[in-house]
């Protein structure tokens, strides 16, 4: 995997950990985690698209 792929995964992981540790309601945490997964998917799509 390329540097940018690892960077996207690490940023999303750090955001996920920060969101999970924040004191929020469960529903808000679930929405935030879903948003992080969508961001990972979009970043990886762009990495794949531009590295072809």
C-alpha positions in Angstrom: 0.0 0.0 0.0 1.1 3.5 -0.6 2.0 6.2 1.9 -1.3 8.0 1.2 -3.3 4.9 1.9 -1.6 4.4 5.3 -2.1 8.1 6.0 -5.8 7.9 5.3 -6.2 4.9 7.5 -4.3 6.4 10.4 -6.1 9.7 10.3 -9.5 8.0 10.3 -8.4 5.7 13.1 -7.2 8.6 15.3 -10.5 10.4 14.6 -12.4 7.3 15.5 -10.6 6.9 18.8 -11.0 10.5 19.7 -14.8 10.3 18.9 -15.2 7.1 20.9 -13.5 8.7 23.9 -15.5 11.9 23.8 -18.4 12.1 26.1 -21.3 12.1 23.7 -24.6 10.3 23.4 -24.5 6.8 21.8 -26.5 7.9 18.8 -24.1 10.8 18.1 -21.1 8.5 18.5 -22.6 6.1 16.0 -23.2 8.8 13.5 -19.6 10.1 14.0 -18.1 6.7 13.5 -20.2 6.2 10.4 -18.9 9.5 9.1 -15.3 8.4 9.7 -15.8 5.2 7.8 -17.3 7.2 4.9 -14.3 9.5 4.9 -11.9 6.5 4.9 -13.8 5.1 1.9 -13.6 8.3 0.0 -10.0 8.9 0.7 -9.1 5.3 -0.4 -11.2 5.7 -3.5 -9.3 8.8 -4.5 -5.9 7.1 -3.7 -6.9 4.2 -5.9 -8.3 6.4 -8.7 -5.3 8.7 -8.9 -2.7 5.9 -8.6 -4.0 3.9 -11.5 
